[in-house]
Amino acid sequence: MQQPILSTSSICNKALELGFDACGISSASADAFQQNIFDEWLKKQCNADMKFLERHKPLRENMQLVFENARSVISLAASYRIAGAHYHPNISMYAQVNDYHIALKHKAEILLEYIQATVPGTRGRVFVDTGPVPERYFAAKSGIGFIGKNTCIIHPRFGSYLFLCEIVIDIDAEHTEPTNGSCNNCNRCITACPTGALNGKWLDATRCISYHSIENKSSIPPEIVSRMDNQWFGCDICQQVCPYNQNENSTEVQLFSLIPFVTRLSYKQLEQMSETEFDEQFFNSPMHRTGLSKIRETAALHNENTTKTR
């Protein structure tokens, strides 16, 4: 008996109904070119101390090892840039809205249930930045956008302020076509990056402010600190200068809202905050995983530098 084929339009329409801004479907296989780029990136140690990326390399190259009988990947994207919002200048925009892990997983699981009701017996698994899935590769392969020189997925309408997640299923689904978009000759993100972390091909985490202010468990190197401009958590510079991000979204963000405490956070509040208060105020923010001590330590670097120059 021939295996049923899922309708692309039915899946994508349901995804949009649930609040996602874009949906695409591709096969679960990864091509050799993508693997070779990742190999070269690892060899140059651009993953910094994120050793799990090396350990998970075989899984990234073979989705069958991540999810048995993986056949199709449904890529989903949701914009988090809220038109007219007043964002905290020292915190990356994505960290000022409710935790995308929770919001996207909930909606993706509803979509998976819809698929399973449509084709009984379908097995699937949702990934929201929680497994060794090359999400930008699959998002580009499915036509959600193209991978820009800032290494983000860029959607022609929503730009790069997007959260991504995936549903991997064990049946075939009609594929969507990749986009032909590109950065062309634009190098604004490369030029604007204060630490030279971008080269048009990949991002060197050892020089990335976002990596050092979020993931780096050690002290931030002096040469990075000297180029940081009051970033407490993350860095949006390579996205802020992107031409695709210059227009406000034409539709209202559906899955995310600002966290007022985060958008109004003062250095004094951060300095005096207890661990208990941090847990209470940041429980629904991506900042919670990084922890109070790391965020406070990073914010203090700028405060010390400012004090010295006055």
C-alpha positions in Angstrom: 0.0 0.0 0.0 1.4 3.4 -1.0 2.3 5.7 1.9 0.0 8.7 2.1 1.3 12.1 1.1 0.5 15.1 3.3 -0.9 18.2 1.6 1.6 21.1 1.9 -1.2 23.7 1.8 -3.1 22.0 4.6 0.0 21.9 6.9 1.0 25.5 6.1 -2.5 26.9 6.4 -2.8 25.3 9.8 0.6 26.7 10.8 -0.4 30.2 9.9 -3.7 29.7 11.7 -1.7 28.8 14.9 0.3 32.0 14.7 3.4 31.1 12.8 4.5 33.5 10.1 6.1 31.0 7.7 6.1 27.3 7.0 8.1 25.1 4.7 8.6 21.4 4.2 11.7 19.5 3.0 13.2 16.1 3.0 15.0 15.1 6.2 18.3 14.5 4.4 21.3 16.9 4.7 23.4 17.5 1.6 27.2 17.1 1.4 27.8 20.9 0.9 26.1 21.8 4.1 28.1 19.1 5.9 31.4 20.3 4.4 30.8 23.9 5.5 30.1 22.7 9.1 33.2 20.5 9.1 35.4 23.4 8.0 33.8 25.7 10.7 34.6 23.1 13.4 38.1 22.6 12.1 38.8 26.3 12.5 37.4 26.0 16.1 34.8 28.7 15.4 32.5 26.9 17.8 34.5 28.2 20.8 33.7 26.2 23.9 30.5 24.8 22.5 31.9 21.3 22.3 28.5 19.7 22.1 28.5 20.8 18.5 31.4 18.5 17.8 29.8 15.6 19.7 26.5 16.1 17.9 28.1 16.3 14.4 27.0 12.7 13.3 23.5 13.5 14.4 23.3 16.8 12.5 24.4 14.9 9.4 21.8 12.1 9.7 18.4 12.9 11.0 17.7 9.2 11.2 19.9 9.1 14.2 17.9 11.9 15.8 14.5 10.6 15.0 14.0 7.0 13.7 12.6 6.8 10.2 12.8 10.6 9.7 11.4 11.4 6.3 10.3 15.0 6.3 11.1 18.2 8.2 8.4 20.8 8.6 10.2 24.1 9.3 8.3 26.9 11.1 9.1 30.5 11.7 7.6 33.2 13.9 8.5 36.9 14.0 9.3 38.5 17.3 9.8 42.1 16.3 6.9 44.1 17.7 6.0 47.2 15.7 6.4 50.4 17.7 7.8 48.6 20.8 10.3 50.4 23.1 13.1 47.9 23.5 15.8 47.9 26.1 19.0 49.1 24.3 21.3 46.8 26.2 19.5 43.5 25.7 18.9 41.6 22.5 15.4 42.0 21.2 14.6 38.3 21.3 15.2 38.1 25.0 12.7 40.8 25.7 9.7 38.7 24.8 8.2 35.5 26.3 10.4 32.4 26.0 10.3 31.1 22.5 11.0 27.5 23.6 7.7 27.4 25.4 5.6 29.4 22.9 6.8 27.6 19.8 6.8 24.1 21.3 3.1 24.4 22.4 2.0 25.6 18.9 4.2 23.1 17.1 2.8 20.2 19.1 -0.8 21.3 18.2 0.3 21.2 14.5 1.8 17.7 15.0 -1.5 16.5 16.5 -3.3 18.0 13.5 -1.0 16.0 11.1 -1.4 12.8 13.1 -5.2 13.3 13.0 -5.0 13.8 9.2 -2.7 10.8 8.7 -3.3 8.3 11.6 -0.2 6.5 12.6 2.2 9.3 11.9 5.1 9.6 14.3 6.8 12.9 14.9 9.0 15.0 17.2 9.1 18.7 17.8 12.5 20.5 18.1 12.8 24.1 19.4 16.5 24.8 19.7 16.6 21.6 21.8 18.3 19.0 19.6 21.1 18.6 17.0 18.9 19.8 14.1 20.5 22.2 11.6 17.5 24.4 11.7 18.7 27.2 9.4 19.7 24.7 6.8 16.3 23.1 6.7 14.5 26.5 6.9 16.5 27.6 3.8 15.9 24.2 2.1 12.2 24.5 2.6 12.0 28.1 1.3 11.3 30.0 4.5 14.1 32.3 3.6 17.8 32.3 2.7 20.8 32.2 5.0 22.3 35.7 5.0 25.8 36.9 5.6 24.9 37.5 9.2 24.2 33.7 9.3 20.5 34.3 10.1 17.6 33.1 8.1 16.3 36.1 6.2 12.6 36.1 5.2 11.9 38.6 2.3 8.9 40.0 4.3 9.8 39.5 7.9 13.6 40.0 7.8 15.7 38.0 10.3 14.0 38.7 13.6 12.6 35.2 13.5 12.4 32.2 15.8 12.7 28.8 14.2 11.4 25.4 15.1 10.9 22.1 13.4 8.6 19.0 13.3 10.3 15.9 12.1 7.9 13.2 10.9 8.3 9.7 9.6 6.1 10.1 6.5 6.6 11.9 3.2 5.1 15.3 2.6 5.1 17.5 -0.4 8.1 19.7 -0.4 8.2 23.5 -0.8 10.7 25.2 -3.0 13.8 27.1 -1.8 13.8 30.8 -2.2 16.2 32.5 -4.6 16.9 35.4 -2.3 20.3 36.5 -1.3 22.4 39.4 0.2 23.9 40.0 -3.2 26.7 42.6 -2.7 25.6 43.9 0.6 28.2 43.6 3.4 26.7 45.9 6.0 26.6 43.2 8.7 30.2 42.2 8.1 31.3 45.9 8.3 29.2 46.7 11.3 30.3 43.8 13.5 32.6 45.5 16.1 34.6 42.3 16.7 34.9 41.0 13.2 33.0 37.8 13.9 31.5 37.6 10.4 33.3 36.9 7.1 30.3 36.4 4.8 30.6 32.6 5.1 30.0 31.9 8.8 30.2 33.4 12.3 33.2 32.9 14.5 31.8 32.4 17.9 35.2 33.1 19.5 34.7 36.7 18.4 30.9 37.0 18.8 29.5 39.3 21.5 26.3 37.2 21.7 28.3 34.1 22.4 30.5 35.8 25.0 27.6 37.5 26.8 25.3 34.4 26.8 27.1 31.1 26.4 30.7 31.7 27.5 31.2 30.3 30.9 34.7 31.9 31.3 35.8 35.5 31.5 35.2 37.5 28.4 38.5 38.2 26.6 39.7 41.8 27.0 39.8 42.3 23.2 36.1 41.5 23.1 35.2 43.6 26.1 37.0 46.7 24.6 34.7 46.4 21.6 31.4 45.8 23.4 29.1 48.8 23.5 27.1 48.3 26.7 25.6 44.9 25.7 24.3 43.1 28.7 22.9 40.1 26.9 23.3 39.3 23.3 23.9 41.6 20.4 21.7 42.7 17.5 24.1 44.8 15.5 24.3 42.5 12.5 20.5 42.4 12.3 19.9 46.1 13.0 21.9 47.1 9.9 20.4 44.5 7.5 18.3 46.1 4.8 15.7 43.4 5.2 15.0 44.6 8.7 14.4 48.2 7.9 10.7 47.9 7.4 8.3 47.2 10.2 6.3 43.9 10.0 3.2 44.3 8.0 1.3 41.9 10.3 1.0 41.8 14.0 3.2 39.5 16.0 0.9 36.7 17.3 2.9 34.5 19.5 5.0 36.9 21.5 4.6 40.0 23.7 7.1 42.1 25.6 8.1 41.4 29.2 7.8 44.8 30.9 10.2 44.1 33.7 12.9 43.2 31.1 12.3 46.1 28.8 12.6 48.5 31.8 15.4 46.9 33.7 17.9 49.3 35.2 21.5 48.5 36.0 20.8 49.3 39.7 17.9 46.8 39.7 20.2 44.2 38.2 23.0 44.9 40.6 20.7 44.6 43.7 18.6 41.7 42.5 18.5 38.4 44.4 18.4 35.0 42.9 14.8 34.6 44.0 13.7 37.8 42.4 15.6 36.9 39.2 13.8 33.6 39.1 10.4 35.3 39.6 11.0 38.0 37.0 12.8 36.1 34.3 11.2 32.7 34.5 9.5 33.3 31.1 12.5 35.0 29.4 15.4 33.3 27.5 17.7 35.2 29.8 16.8 32.8 32.7 18.9 30.0 31.3 22.1 32.2 31.3 21.6 33.1 35.0 21.8 36.2 37.1 25.5 36.1 37.9 26.6 35.9 34.2 24.2 38.7 33.1 25.2 40.9 36.0 28.9 40.3 35.4 28.6 41.2 31.7 26.6 44.4 32.5 29.2 45.4 35.1 32.0 45.3 32.4 30.5 48.3 30.7 29.7 50.1 33.9 33.3 49.7 35.0 34.6 51.0 31.6 32.2 54.0 31.7 33.4 54.8 35.3 37.0 54.7 34.2 36.5 57.2 31.3 34.6 59.8 33.3 
